[in-house]
């Protein structure tokens, strides 16, 4: 692999906790496809890892609950014909998933007040429009 895959800051994926599995990819590929295991399945035990800070781990377990099977996060890659490139793609995808899942929640939006002048102008324009429409009625015509 091309070095440790950084999640965020100084935290990276420990190579010892990554479980790799290789199998044959589906789809076209000529004679080579029947002999090479180019599809990669990368598994990371998120529930038992010691590499992530406890706060990040809780946040990731909560956010990735739909993707986890018994606390294990699985990523597959079979876009490339070479196993090496699929390994790198899977590791990068796993790192970005974890980075997104462990990110702190966004700051709550502070609601802004509508300026008084804008509200007054809106009410004034409504009144003018009302007067215009009231003036169209044919009650005064004789």
Beta strands, then each sheet from edge to edge (+ up, - down):
strand 1: 6-8
strand 2: 11-12
strand 3: 18-23
strand 4: 39-45
strand 5: 72-77
sheet 1: 1+ 2-
sheet 2: 3+ 4- 5+
end
